[in-house]
Amino acid sequence: MAQYSAEAIVLAVHNWGDADKMVTFMTRDQGKIKAAAYGSRRPKSPLAAGMQMFNYIEVQLLEGQRLATVKQYALKDSFRFISEDLTAMAYASFIAELVLELCPEHQPQPEVFDKVLHFFAAFAQKNPRMVALAAAFQLLEYTGSQLNFAACALCGEKEEALLSFFSWEHGGIVCEKCHQAGMEEMPKSLRAFILFLLEFDWVHPQTFKITGAAMVRAEHLLLGYLQYLLEKPLRSLAFIQQLAQMKLPDRPN
């Protein structure tokens, strides 16, 4: 069995057996990988600190017939501010869960890997809610589930004045001629806001202002589409809703 090194982000950790963990990584070159971290729940284990959510590590993995094994790791970044802020943790969990749902195993997606690093780093500076919203729209673009905001999803009409509805079923905007009962209204301002989120530059972030109404409408559209796409609610949303009920103050954008 071969041993290899991989840049990895810890996306999920589950207790396994008496002292072990099952860890899901997003790696740069191998895509999503599940691996066993034997003994990592023991306090003195050399793996204990590394097998934590959101860690960015260089990990040594031993290939197995069914499952890889974690041999050792070197920490590159712990994104400590995520674990120190409940709101950031909730929204980072949402991003991690979305990557787990959208990315197949063992399919390299280096652009997704790099994006996730940018998303997690942004929690130190930006409003976690905005980071998660922009991250989700961008992840859809990179995982083949992108929404169509350029033309009518049904007839291809591109006249902006006519593109005023949105269909979860058809995955994009719909013109007045094609719209059907039950489709959501799509104001120009909402479309412009979502296009801004899709193009947001994490390396050279722009200065901007977001209204609460725009955020709520964009979230409603996104979560409705994710529910339709995945056919189930994301577990991390319950955590976010609990925090909202606690009325924790939002950080500025």
GULO-364199 format. One record per atom (N, C-alpha, C): residue in three letters; x, y, z. Coordinates in steps of 0.001 Angstrom, whole numbers, plus 500000, padded with zeros to 6 digits. Atoms other than C-alpha are relative to their C-alpha. Example, Ala and Ser with C-alpha at 12.3 -4.5 7.8 and 13.67 -1.06 7.14 Angstrom:
GULO-364199
Ala500890498810500000/Ala512300495500507800/Ala500900501200500000/Ser499180498810499940/Ser513670498940507140/Ser499230501090500730/
END
This chain:
GULO-364199
Met500838498799500000/Met500000500000500000/Met500876501256500000/Ala499196498795500155/Ala501325503418499015/Ala499639501049501040/Gln500214498873499102/Gln501753506358501349/Gln500259501276499211/Tyr499833498769500755/Tyr501338509873500008/Tyr499621501192500865/Ser500254498758499283/Ser501156513480501148/Ser498945500806499247/Ala501044499200500625/Ala498220515808500517/Ala499733501256500815/Glu500541498813499352/Glu497217519373501278/Glu498520499741500246/Ala501364500391499666/Ala493902518967503056/Ala499343500994500946/Ile500832499230499084/Ile491091520858504774/Ile499044499023500676/Val500885500899499269/Val489167519029507491/Val498560500531499901/Leu501385499588500217/Leu485471519185506549/Leu499011499312500933/Ala500913500734499105/Ala483925516580508862/Ala500806499052500858/Val499341500903499056/Val484965514580511919/Val498926499259500780/His500964500814499256/His483027511694513494/His500754498995500870/Asn499426501028499136/Asn483889509505516457/Asn499743498625499403/Trp500059501331500614/Trp484555505942515408/Trp500703499021500934/Gly499405500936499061/Gly485169502993517672/Gly500205500632501363/Asp499771499524498632/Asp486529503547521167/Asp500918501214500071/Ala499006498930499890/Ala489377505941520419/Ala500356500624498654/Asp499630499581501349/Asp489341506669516694/Asp499039501058499461/Lys500852499046500702/Lys487900509258514328/Lys499963499658498521/Met500131500052501447/Met486580509109510811/Met499994501442499515/Val499804498621500429/Val487711512261509028/Val499766500111498500/Thr500169499729501423/Thr486594513693505697/Thr500794501253499663/Phe499157498900500443/Phe489129515904503949/Phe499586500464498605/Met499959499510501374/Met488967518131500922/Met501461500228499688/Thr498601499871500355/Thr492375517746499299/Thr500138500706498661/Arg499797499256501240/Arg493864519798496515/Arg500073499070498789/Asp499724500841501175/Asp494933516919494248/Asp499153498742499905/Gln500770501236500009/Gln492717513996495263/Gln498500500235500189/Gly501410499724499749/Gly489407515758495929/Gly499595499605501412/Lys500542500372498689/Lys487214514619498807/Lys500423498587500353/Ile499471501294499554/Ile488701511743500824/Ile499546499743501433/Lys500269500429498625/Lys487583509816503903/Lys501181499170500496/Ala498862500723499441/Ala490267508475506217/Ala499782499718501474/Ala500058500361498584/Ala490571506751509570/Ala501211500583500720/Ala498929499467499162/Ala492586508531512249/Ala500005499182501287/Tyr500012500945498882/Tyr493311505668514649/Tyr500643500609501242/Gly499486499528498724/Gly493761506609518280/Gly499939501503500193/Ser499940498534499943/Ser493176510317517594/Ser499130500607501090/Arg500802499469498896/Arg490635510659520415/Arg500716499870501345/Arg499216500067498766/Arg493276509825522996/Arg500736501322500190/Pro499395498678499763/Pro494606513037524636/Pro501461500105499575/Lys498569499954500311/Lys498248512114524034/Lys500303499568498564/Ser499780500405501384/Ser497744511050520428/Ser500647501139499207/Pro499392498955500842/Pro500012512927517981/Pro499050500522498930/Leu500976499559500999/Leu496952513206515711/Leu498868500823500602/Ala501177499426499340/Ala494536514640518293/Ala499731501439499576/Ala500210498581500294/Ala495062518350517596/Ala499718500256498525/Gly500144499760501438/Gly495156517996513830/Gly498660499619499428/Met501257500496500545/Met491894516138513315/Met498820500793500555/Gln501039499082499531/Gln489726519152514145/Gln499399500728498804/Met500706499318501075/Met487125520869511970/Met500710501286499565/Phe499520498806500681/Phe488364523553509560/Phe501524500086499917/Asn498546499944500075/Asn492076522778510016/Asn500478499842498555/Tyr499310500120501282/Tyr494278523257506957/Tyr501341499349500302/Ile498832500786499621/Ile497006520633507110/Ile500693499382498781/Glu499298500894500926/Glu499630518714505177/Glu499926498622500667/Val500269501274499365/Val498592515128505870/Val500668498858499241/Gln499440501215500579/Gln500357511826505280/Gln498949498903500097/Leu501045501011500062/Leu497880509167504182/Leu500545498690499443/Leu499660501334500492/Leu498308505430503725/Leu498791499439499270/Glu501115500536500780/Glu496162504004500959/Glu499552498657500562/Gly500561501284499604/Gly493856501128501841/Gly499047499508498938/Gln500922500536500993/Gln491572498859499879/Gln498658500720500037/Arg501292499328499878/Arg488486500595501225/Arg500108501373500641/Leu499911498783499211/Leu489736503412503436/Leu501456500385500220/Ala498654499514499718/Ala492831505569503796/Ala500198500128501514/Thr499647499848498590/Thr494642505875507138/Thr500898501210500173/Val499173498835499690/Val496047509083508607/Val501220499529500781/Lys498764500397499313/Lys499697508550509580/Lys500572501156500823/Gln499515498822499286/Gln500812512062510517/Gln499549501255499252/Tyr500432498753500625/Tyr500170515719509758/Tyr500902501138500439/Ala499366498743499611/Ala501654519210509835/Ala498950501094499825/Leu501009498957500039/Leu499363522123510666/Leu500496501200499192/Lys499694498810500793/Lys499335524957508121/Lys499196501205500489/Asp500836498916499475/Asp496436527017509522/Asp498807499367500719/Ser501142500522499241/Ser493788526372512184/Ser498762500879499859/Phe501108499039500089/Phe491580529396511313/Phe499342500152501379/Arg500425499980498604/Arg491316529905515060/Arg498797500903500238/Phe501117499064499804/Phe488897532828514741/Phe498650499342499722/Ile501269500698500236/Ile486260530395513425/Ile499538499299501275/Ser500373500736498787/Ser486333528258516565/Ser499734500926501176/Glu500190499053498904/Glu486334531378518757/Glu498730500837499849/Asp501193499207500274/Asp483165532878517220/Asp498886499049499585/Leu501074500948500279/Leu479929530872517344/Leu499335500250498649/Thr500638499688501272/Thr478444532701514372/Thr500874499571498834/Ala499074500426501049/Ala481538532156512234/Ala500035498477499904/Met499983501466499994/Met481575528490513289/Met498764499433499307/Ala501235500492500603/Ala477946528028512263/Ala500031500141498485/Tyr499988499775501445/Tyr478413529562508829/Tyr501137499237499316/Ala498923500829500556/Ala481747527778508275/Ala499545498548499893/Ser500561501355500061/Ser479932524515509081/Ser499074499851498798/Phe500875499993501179/Phe477395525428506403/Phe500826499833498726/Ile499131500119501177/Ile480182525885503836/Ile500575498600499903/Ala499421501342500003/Ala481836522614504865/Ala498978498954499575/Glu501036500968500354/Glu478564520703504612/Glu499631500105498524/Leu500335499821501408/Leu477837522195501207/Leu501067499363499103/Val498924500654500759/Val481240521064499904/Val499850498484500067/Leu500195501444499847/Leu480576517582501299/Leu498873499497499103/Glu501153500423500785/Glu477235517432499497/Glu500238500132498494/Leu499868499703501423/Leu478314518894496161/Leu501183499322499323/Cys498768500536500592/Cys481742517311495656/Cys500059498475500138/Pro499855501458499927/Pro482112513607494770/Pro501371499612500552/Glu498725500472499463/Glu484859511530496352/Glu501004499740498880/His498863500329500875/His488262511181494694/His499918500664498630/Gln500026499219501238/Gln487563513791492029/Gln500699501320500260/Pro499251498773499723/Pro490221516521492037/Pro499227501248499575/Gln500644498719500276/Gln488712520007492237/Gln500831501092500681/Pro499100499042499334/Pro491649522299493071/Pro499424501391500136/Glu500585498672499904/Glu489606525425492360/Glu499047500092501194/Val500861500024498819/Val487099524391495057/Val500853500044501262/Phe499080500010498862/Phe489945523658497475/Phe500492501419500290/Asp499477498648499815/Asp491440527121496920/Asp498909500961500464/Lys501106499143499591/Lys488041528797497244/Lys499681499817501484/Val500334500255498600/Val487355527116500585/Val501017500658500931/Leu498990499305499197/Leu490650528432501947/Leu499704501499500066/His500347498583500012/His489621531935500877/His498772500274500867/Phe501220499823499206/Phe486173531511502441/Phe500331499998501483/Phe499701500113498575/Phe487561530380505790/Phe500839501189500485/Ala499178498852499610/Ala490170533164505850/Ala499151501265500120/Ala500832498794500011/Ala487451535747505127/Ala499211500177501285/Phe500757499883498755/Phe485679534970508413/Phe500700500897501019/Ala499272499134499068/Ala488402536942510205/Ala499693501474499774/Gln500191498606500359/Gln487421540152508409/Gln498557500365499673/Lys501315499680500543/Lys483915539900506959/Lys498872499437500856/Asn501209500517499372/Asn480384539361508217/Asn499820498532499614/Pro500101501431500333/Pro480046535535508460/Pro498809499653499120/Arg501194500272500796/Arg476571535619506984/Arg500231500334498530/Met499686499620501374/Met477773537467503881/Met501005499035499377/Val498993500937500508/Val480789535174503533/Val499338498700499554/Ala500654501275500318/Ala478600532065503616/Ala499096500117498781/Leu500910499810501134/Leu476091533496501136/Leu500784500066498694/Ala499171499904501205/Ala478746534476498591/Ala500688498670499707/Ala499317501281500182/Ala480602531204499170/Ala499076498964499387/Ala500940500998500508/Ala477503529111498501/Ala499707500216498516/Phe500254499726501415/Phe476696530844495210/Phe501222499647499149/Gln498796500299500772/Gln480320530490494095/Gln500274498502499938/Leu499802501450500021/Leu480520526821495097/Leu499104499330498964/Leu500889500553501016/Leu477518526089492893/Leu500614500153498610/Glu499363499751501293/Glu479447527604489981/Glu501089498982499704/Tyr498837500869500192/Tyr482449525327490521/Tyr499688498519500105/Thr500333501420499811/Thr480582522081491152/Thr498932499505499029/Gly500917500458501030/Gly478342521902488108/Gly498535500190500314/Ser501398499770499625/Ser475160523035489857/Ser499645501478499910/Gln500144498554500069/Gln475394526689488859/Gln498616500419499535/Leu501266499391500387/Leu472358528874488489/Leu500205500891498778/Asn499916499208501219/Asn471628530670485221/Asn499381501381500235/Phe500490498639499847/Phe471366534445485557/Phe500205500829498739/Ala499696499272501234/Ala472321535365481976/Ala498836500049499032/Ala501096500081500967/Ala469206534316480048/Ala498893499138500577/Cys501135500811499554/Cys465785532733480469/Cys500361498521499930/Ala499651501419499927/Ala466283529131481575/Ala499135499141499085/Leu500918500787500828/Leu463390528032479339/Leu500112500324498511/Cys499979499651501428/Cys463586529988476067/Cys501279500692499548/Gly498747499352500369/Gly466976531707476175/Gly499915501506499841/Glu500165498539500103/Glu465586535279476206/Glu501038500709500878/Lys498953499288499277/Lys468345537730477216/Lys499644501445500318/Glu500397498614499745/Glu466453541017477358/Glu499773500200501500/Glu500023499846498546/Glu467057542188480926/Glu498648500460500523/Ala501280499469499539/Ala463747544010481167/Ala498944498918500149/Leu500997501072499970/Leu461880540719480650/Leu500336498903501006/Leu499549501070499105/Leu463891538582483075/Leu499648500354501434/Ser500480499524498698/Ser461872539056486228/Ser499461498910500913/Phe500439501105499149/Phe461189535589487679/Phe501146499008500193/Phe498975501012499731/Phe463204532718489135/Phe499334498658500246/Ser500519501355499842/Ser462608528969488962/Ser501055499107500628/Trp499095500980499402/Trp464256526536491366/Trp500077498757499126/Glu500048501223500802/Glu463161523642489172/Glu500888500089498765/His499224499831501230/His464821525071486059/His501364500637500254/Gly498661499551499627/Gly467794526490487915/Gly500414501347499456/Gly499593498685500465/Gly467699530116486897/Gly498848500954499791/Ile501003498972500241/Ile465881533234485827/Ile499106499602498828/Val501006500317501015/Val462773533051483667/Val499355501313499550/Cys500591498775500537/Cys461271535700481387/Cys498496500040500264/Glu501426499825499768/Glu457758537095481634/Glu499157499056499147/Lys500753500860500907/Lys456618535032478657/Lys499947498557500499/Cys499909501409499594/Cys457740531715480181/Cys499614499746501448/His500208500215498568/His456971532295483832/His498677499260500256/Gln501143500826499639/Gln454535529940485524/Gln499610500295501446/Ala500476499790498631/Ala452466530046488693/Ala500953499343500995/Gly499127500541498957/Gly454567529542491804/Gly501448500416499878/Met498622499539500145/Met457789531005490396/Met500215501264500816/Glu499667498844499169/Glu459544533588492560/Glu500233501236499128/Glu499649498760500676/Glu459740537227491520/Glu501501500243500136/Met498561499769500026/Met463286538284490596/Met500262501465499642/Pro499732498589500288/Pro463774542046490918/Pro501415500188499440/Lys498679499718500570/Lys466681543566488989/Lys501046500195501097/Ser499054499741498910/Ser468262544659492275/Ser500503498705500626/Leu499600501283499425/Leu468290541082493576/Leu500954499271499061/Arg499110500627500989/Arg469820539747490373/Arg501376500660500031/Ala498731499275499961/Ala472498542472490509/Ala500795499640501250/Phe499330500356498753/Phe473280541605494137/Phe500611498600499918/Ile499482501367500115/Ile473667537880493390/Ile501181499956499037/Leu498872499947500933/Leu475903538640490389/Leu501232500592500676/Phe498893499441499230/Phe478025540769492723/Phe500630498924500889/Leu499487501069499140/Leu478334537826495134/Leu500786498976499188/Leu499328500995500855/Leu479308535487492283/Leu501381500475499564/Glu498741499447500499/Glu482102537811491210/Glu500881500547501124/Phe499246499419498885/Phe483325538746494684/Phe501430499466500021/Asp498579500332500006/Asp487126538796494789/Asp500503499889501438/Trp499588500229498620/Trp488380537236498025/Trp501432500465500264/Val498609499565499844/Val492005538211497397/Val500086501516500087/His500045498541499995/His491251541868496652/His498542500435500201/Pro501432499731499754/Pro487845542422498307/Pro499628501453499765/Gln500510498669500267/Gln485772545378497220/Gln499292500560501235/Thr500797499342498974/Thr484171547904499541/Thr498546499993499538/Phe501393500114500402/Phe480422547437499565/Phe499091500134501218/Lys501026499966498967/Lys477209547823501515/Lys498895499036499607/Ile501076500955500248/Ile474471545215501862/Ile498811500357500884/Thr501200499771499191/Thr470914545831502971/Thr499492498669500538/Gly500557501217499423/Gly469192543347505231/Gly498982499347499085/Ala501026500542500892/Ala466363542972502718/Ala500626499213498849/Ala499327500699501101/Ala468751542003499900/Ala500574498676500485/Met499439501224499435/Met470463539461502139/Met498920498944500192/Val501083500941499729/Val467166537861503167/Val499457499401498702/Arg500557500494501263/Arg465874537595499595/Arg500979499065499293/Ala499000500860500632/Ala469141536138498290/Ala500107498668500737/Glu499972501236499213/Glu469209533606501137/Glu498794499130499696/His501223500754500296/His465619532604500431/His500130499284498655/Leu499820500599501326/Leu466431531988496763/Leu501010498859500056/Leu498946501013499913/Leu469618530082497565/Leu499527498752500729/Leu500396501152499197/Leu468153527855500273/Leu498870499213499338/Gly501037500704500744/Gly465105527064498166/Gly500599499136498908/Tyr499343500771501063/Tyr467363525950495330/Tyr500763498810500582/Leu499254501101499381/Leu469573523873497641/Leu499061498894500472/Gln500987500989499575/Gln466512522170499094/Gln499528499184498798/Tyr500438500692501217/Tyr465337521339495567/Tyr501122499106499454/Leu498867500720500577/Leu468815520235494442/Leu500370498765500821/Leu499530501072499122/Leu469737518092497462/Leu498864499118500519/Glu501192500714499546/Glu466187516978498314/Glu500015499741501507/Lys499972500087498535/Lys466878517528502009/Lys500565501307500539/Pro499409498796499409/Pro467704520392504369/Pro501415499708500484/Leu498652500151499467/Leu471303520946505383/Leu499949500048501530/Arg500032500084498536/Arg471939520008509026/Arg500530501279500650/Ser499384498806499423/Ser474059523107509620/Ser499021501160500116/Leu500972498915499933/Leu471024525338509037/Leu499319500069501362/Ala500608500017498667/Ala469575524249512383/Ala500881500755500995/Phe499048499299499140/Phe472719525557514119/Phe499889501508499763/Ile500116498584500341/Ile472421528883512279/Ile498700500578500555/Gln501295499527499508/Gln468744529183513210/Gln500009500149501521/Gln499894499896498549/Gln469535528531516875/Gln500731501281500399/Leu499249498785499693/Leu472077531355516865/Leu499159501245499713/Ala500861498862500333/Ala469593533682515167/Ala498999500265501123/Gln500954499856498903/Gln467148533029518001/Gln500661500588501247/Met499253499418498884/Met469880534000520470/Met500262501490499783/Lys499846498588500368/Lys470065537387518655/Lys501415500489500271/Leu498608499558499903/Leu473857537546518562/Leu500210501152499018/Pro499802498857500903/Pro475039540836517017/Pro500788499590498760/Asp499269500235501234/Asp476161540733513379/Asp501240500858499972/Arg498827499188500253/Arg479659541830512520/Arg499751500849498752/Pro500155499204501219/Pro479871544652509954/Pro500643499289498819/Asn499450500611501193/Asn480649543703506348/Asn501456500379499815/
END
